Amino acid sequence: MINKPLLERQLAELPLYTYFYIAPQSLEFSERIRHICKSECPMYDKTWACPPAVGEVAQCQEKCLSYQNCLVIGTIVEVEDATDIEKTLLTRSDHEKLTNQVRDLMREQGVQPYILSTEACAICERCAWLDGLPCRMPGKMHPCVESHGINLIPTLEENGLDFIYGTNIVTWYSLLFFND
């Protein structure tokens, strides 16, 4: 069982913008979000972290709902020009490092979280998915939130948070699902 007070003290020491717990059942799963992946994301069908490799939305929902708890963590960063997608995406790596730090804190307590984050996974130079092989780094790879069809905006709004804070402000969020 996770010691939430200990974890919260540890989280408070990290440069997180926010963190809070939600019930996985409160998340909104939507085929519409998956459609955006398929029609707009250049990583669709290219990695184990993206559709269709992650499974159908219903399968992803079932997996997420098999957990009792979900820790949402968020970071915020100011960029010079948010329309410069390449530079904006470079800020994602700091968020991923924090996500892995939180994962490690949870693992220290014997909890193995299932993590959804910001990445389409760029750990390997060429994803094994493209060659029909199993993921080489399943313990390090985190599918992106949207790959599971999750519309995170209602959850953020319910917790008094915005997704967009200004023209050159970028927010990154991760979901860490776990059982007590």
DAJOGI-V539443 format. One record per residue. N is the residue number from 1. RES is the residue in one small letter. OMEGA is omega in whole degrees, -180 to 180 (* if undefined). Layout:
# DAJOGI-V539443
N|RES|OMEGA ; N|RES|OMEGA
This chain:
# DAJOGI-V539443
1|m|-177 ; 2|i|176 ; 3|n|-175 ; 4|k|178 ; 5|p|178 ; 6|l|-180 ; 7|l|-180 ; 8|e|175 ; 9|r|179 ; 10|q|179 ; 11|l|-179 ; 12|a|180 ; 13|e|-179 ; 14|l|180 ; 15|p|177 ; 16|l|175 ; 17|y|-180 ; 18|t|169 ; 19|y|179 ; 20|f|180 ; 21|y|173 ; 22|i|170 ; 23|a|179 ; 24|p|-179 ; 25|q|-179 ; 26|s|-179 ; 27|l|177 ; 28|e|176 ; 29|f|-173 ; 30|s|174 ; 31|e|180 ; 32|r|179 ; 33|i|179 ; 34|r|178 ; 35|h|178 ; 36|i|176 ; 37|c|-174 ; 38|k|-173 ; 39|s|-174 ; 40|e|-175 ; 41|c|180 ; 42|p|-179 ; 43|m|179 ; 44|y|178 ; 45|d|-180 ; 46|k|-180 ; 47|t|175 ; 48|w|-178 ; 49|a|-174 ; 50|c|173 ; 51|p|-1 ; 52|p|-176 ; 53|a|-178 ; 54|v|-179 ; 55|g|177 ; 56|e|180 ; 57|v|-180 ; 58|a|177 ; 59|q|179 ; 60|c|179 ; 61|q|179 ; 62|e|180 ; 63|k|-179 ; 64|c|-179 ; 65|l|177 ; 66|s|178 ; 67|y|-179 ; 68|q|-172 ; 69|n|175 ; 70|c|174 ; 71|l|177 ; 72|v|175 ; 73|i|-179 ; 74|g|173 ; 75|t|-179 ; 76|i|-178 ; 77|v|176 ; 78|e|178 ; 79|v|-180 ; 80|e|-178 ; 81|d|-177 ; 82|a|178 ; 83|t|175 ; 84|d|-173 ; 85|i|-178 ; 86|e|179 ; 87|k|179 ; 88|t|-180 ; 89|l|178 ; 90|l|180 ; 91|t|-180 ; 92|r|-175 ; 93|s|178 ; 94|d|178 ; 95|h|180 ; 96|e|177 ; 97|k|177 ; 98|l|177 ; 99|t|179 ; 100|n|175 ; 101|q|179 ; 102|v|175 ; 103|r|-179 ; 104|d|177 ; 105|l|179 ; 106|m|179 ; 107|r|177 ; 108|e|178 ; 109|q|178 ; 110|g|-179 ; 111|v|179 ; 112|q|-176 ; 113|p|169 ; 114|y|-169 ; 115|i|169 ; 116|l|-176 ; 117|s|-171 ; 118|t|-166 ; 119|e|169 ; 120|a|178 ; 121|c|178 ; 122|a|-178 ; 123|i|-180 ; 124|c|178 ; 125|e|176 ; 126|r|-178 ; 127|c|178 ; 128|a|178 ; 129|w|-177 ; 130|l|-179 ; 131|d|179 ; 132|g|-179 ; 133|l|178 ; 134|p|177 ; 135|c|180 ; 136|r|-174 ; 137|m|-175 ; 138|p|179 ; 139|g|-179 ; 140|k|-177 ; 141|m|176 ; 142|h|175 ; 143|p|179 ; 144|c|-179 ; 145|v|-177 ; 146|e|180 ; 147|s|-180 ; 148|h|179 ; 149|g|-177 ; 150|i|171 ; 151|n|-174 ; 152|l|-175 ; 153|i|178 ; 154|p|178 ; 155|t|179 ; 156|l|-180 ; 157|e|179 ; 158|e|-180 ; 159|n|174 ; 160|g|-178 ; 161|l|174 ; 162|d|174 ; 163|f|-180 ; 164|i|-177 ; 165|y|-179 ; 166|g|-174 ; 167|t|-175 ; 168|n|177 ; 169|i|-179 ; 170|v|176 ; 171|t|177 ; 172|w|-180 ; 173|y|173 ; 174|s|176 ; 175|l|179 ; 176|l|-179 ; 177|f|-180 ; 178|f|176 ; 179|n|174 ; 180|d|*
